Amino acid sequence: MTALRIKRVIEFLKVPPQPAIVGGILALYVSGLHFSISAAIGFVSLFGVSVMDGILMITFYNQELTHGFAPVDAMYRAASTRMRPLLMTALSACIGLLPAAISTGIGSQVQRPLATVIVGGMLVGPVMLLLAVPALRMIFLGGEHHLGPHSSEAKESQ
């Protein structure tokens, strides 16, 4: 049981929240806002959602590997299957916080940095998670090659 927990912690640490960080920083820069406590709280929220999305993607990838798919096929299936839930989560957060991100009224100096970070990170993060992370994972961690019933090599040998 302990080995399983250690493996889960290692998988958790492999999930990069960097695309969301870049989106949040870019949004602050483009909007001309400074980093503040409110923006820091937005980054904390953004990290949580980004890591959760990455965990869902990696978990599905690992499930596909155990079902016998080749690593490239498993990553393609994971990205294409998890695309709708990831984009819907991001879109709902963006739509909900967009009014706060563009507000200029009373109290906007507190809520605007938080909303701007989350909207920027949720626009960039999932797109990068679906496009760049699978490619980078296959480049850097694609050394293992599984032959299962669904892999392209197994189909060619039959």
N, C-alpha and C positions, 0 to 999 in steps of 0.2 A: 504494500500500500504506500509506503514511503517513497519508493522508487517512482511510482506513478505521479505522486505530488511533485517530486523534483523535476520530472519530465515536463509537467504542466508549467512549472515556474520557468523552466528554460524556454519553452515555447512562447510564454508570455513575454520574455525578454527579447525574443527575436522580432517582435512586432514594432515597426518603426512609426512613431507619430510625426516624423519630420515633414511630410507633405502638408499636414495641417498647420504645423508651426510656420512653414513658409507662407502659407495662405494668410494666416493671421498677421504676420509681420508685414507682408505686402499690403494687406488691407489698411493697416495703421499708417503705413508710409503714403499710400495713395490718397487717403482721406486727410492727411496732414495732422493726425492725432498723435499725441505722445503716449509713451508707455506709462500706465498708472496702475493703482491698486485695482481699479475696475477692469482694466485690460488684463491684468494678471489673473483675476478670477475667471475671465473669459478664456484664457489659455488653459487653466485647470479644467474647465468644463470641456474644452476642445480636446485636450489630451485624453480624457476619459472616453469620449465618443470615438476618437480616432483609434485608440488602442482596442476598444471593443470591436470596431469594424475589422481591424487587422486580425484579431483573434478569430473572428468568425470566418474570415477568408482562409487563414492558415489551417484551422480545424477542418474545414471542408476539403482543403487540399490534401491533408493527411488522411482523411476518410477515403478519398478517391484513390490514393496510393494503396491503401489497405484493400480496396476492392479490385486491385490489379491493374490500374491504369498506369501508363508510362508517366514520368514526371511532367513532361510538356503537356500531355493530354489532361492530366489531373489539374494542372494550373489553369489551362484554358477553361475546363469545366467549372473550376472553382470561381474564376473571374466572371464567366458568363452567367452562372447560376446566382451568384451573390450580387450581381450588378443592380438589379431592381431594388432589393432591400436597402442597399447602401445609398443609392441615389435618392430613394424616397425619404430616408432618414435625413439626409442632407438637405433636400428640398424643403421638407417640412420645417426644419430649423431655420433655414434662410427666409422662408416666407413669413414665419412667425416673428423673427427678429429684424426684418428689413425696416419696418416703420421706426423702431428704436434706433437703428443704425443711421437713418437719414434725418432724425428729428433735430430741431434747433430750438425747441421751446424750453420752458423752465424745467430744470432737472436733467437736461440732456447731457450736461458735462459729466454726469456720473454714469448714465446708462449707455451713452453712445460708444465709448471705447469698448465696453464689454460686448455689445451687440456687433460692432464692427469686426472685432477679432473673431467672433463665432461665425458671422456670415462669411467673412473672407476665408476662414479655415474650412468651413463646410462646403464652400464652392470649389476650392482647390484640392483639399484633402482626399475626398472619395474618388475624384477623377484620377489623381496621381496613384491612389491605392489600387485602382483597377487597371491602370496602364503601366506605370513605371515599376511598382513593387513586384508584380509577377515576372516582368522581364529581368529585373535585378536579382530576384531570387533564383531564377533559372541560370543566370550567368554565374553567380557566386556560389550557389548551393546545388547546382544541377549535376554534381558529380555522381550521385547515386542513380542507378538506372535499373528500374524494376521491369521484369518481364512478367506480365500478367495476361489473363485472357483477353483484356481489352487493349493491350498495347499494340502499336503499329507493327513492331517487330514480330510479335507473336502471330499477327494476322498474315504477315508476309511469309512466315515459315510454314504456314498450313497449306 
